[in-house]
Amino acid sequence: MDSQSAAYLAMGIAVGLGAIGPGLGMGAAVAAAIDGTVRQPEAEGKVRTLMFIGLAFMEALALYALVIAFILLGQASKPTEQTVKQVAAPHQVEAIKE
């Protein structure tokens, strides 16, 4: 496996795992907020506000995973020395290294 395909694989894993955690957390938070609202309807405003703040933090974690995936994608698109040797003439390889 070359470095480019490894970076694409790492990108998929980063986004996948980065979405699973916040997704489970968001589901649990919404379920707890609904349960709290059913038990104490007069506290609905406070519960809803705190739930949305928590959901925003969880969504930020998922976005961090997406940013890391894009960084990995940027690393995957950089040509490696082996790739350069395959497609470039010998005098161009030295120019690319500099």
C-alpha positions as MATLAB code, in Angstrom:
seq = 'MDSQSAAYLAMGIAVGLGAIGPGLGMGAAVAAAIDGTVRQPEAEGKVRTLMFIGLAFMEALALYALVIAFILLGQASKPTEQTVKQVAAPHQVEAIKE';
ca = [
       0.000    0.000    0.000;
       1.475    3.319   -1.001;
       1.274    6.465    1.088;
      -1.502    8.014   -0.981;
      -3.885    5.094   -0.534;
      -2.957    4.916    3.163;
      -3.841    8.605    3.533;
      -7.215    8.039    1.839;
      -7.877    5.107    4.165;
      -6.896    7.212    7.180;
      -9.214    9.970    5.960;
     -12.153    7.597    5.822;
     -11.384    6.187    9.253;
     -11.003    9.678   10.746;
     -14.355   10.851    9.409;
     -16.093    7.585   10.308;
     -14.866    7.418   13.886;
     -15.198   11.168   14.263;
     -18.879   10.946   13.351;
     -19.769    7.889   15.420;
     -18.879    9.380   18.807;
     -20.706   12.695   18.462;
     -23.650   10.917   16.820;
     -24.090    8.595   19.782;
     -23.589   11.488   22.179;
     -26.174   13.628   20.423;
     -28.711   10.835   20.509;
     -28.167   10.305   24.226;
     -28.333   14.057   24.923;
     -31.605   14.518   23.040;
     -33.103   11.453   24.722;
     -32.113   12.775   28.156;
     -33.497   16.232   27.326;
     -36.822   14.767   26.239;
     -36.944   12.628   29.366;
     -36.179   15.644   31.541;
     -38.827   17.739   29.799;
     -41.436   15.017   30.275;
     -40.605   14.748   33.979;
     -40.536   18.514   34.591;
     -42.363   20.449   31.875;
     -41.761   23.769   33.646;
     -37.982   23.399   33.118;
     -38.297   22.964   29.343;
     -36.590   26.269   28.479;
     -33.497   25.599   30.581;
     -33.255   21.984   29.439;
     -33.556   22.970   25.767;
     -30.921   25.703   26.089;
     -28.428   23.400   27.794;
     -29.151   20.653   25.271;
     -28.386   22.947   22.328;
     -25.142   24.126   23.930;
     -24.091   20.512   24.439;
     -25.078   19.604   20.880;
     -22.965   22.481   19.567;
     -19.906   21.161   21.404;
     -20.529   17.646   20.090;
     -20.906   18.950   16.545;
     -17.602   20.784   16.934;
     -15.911   17.441   17.658;
     -17.297   16.017   14.422;
     -16.055   19.081   12.531;
     -12.567   18.646   14.008;
     -12.538   15.116   12.581;
     -13.554   16.511    9.200;
     -10.742   19.075    9.309;
      -8.240   16.338   10.132;
      -9.586   14.312    7.205;
      -9.016   17.255    4.854;
      -5.481   17.638    6.191;
      -4.887   13.956    5.435;
      -6.331   14.479    1.964;
      -3.867   17.319    1.411;
      -1.028   15.044    2.445;
      -2.275   12.356    0.081;
      -2.217   14.678   -2.910;
       1.447   15.641   -2.441;
       3.678   13.753   -4.854;
       6.097   11.311   -3.281;
       9.665   10.888   -4.481;
       8.775    7.533   -6.032;
       5.881    9.081   -7.970;
       8.083   11.920   -9.152;
      10.724    9.476  -10.417;
       8.090    7.582  -12.382;
       6.657   10.570  -14.241;
       9.508   13.102  -14.379;
      12.753   13.214  -16.278;
      15.924   12.819  -14.147;
      16.848   16.523  -14.315;
      13.325   17.455  -13.128;
      13.556   15.225  -10.033;
      16.367   17.349   -8.593;
      14.405   20.542   -9.240;
      11.314   19.158   -7.469;
      13.337   18.077   -4.409;
      14.527   21.638   -3.904;
];
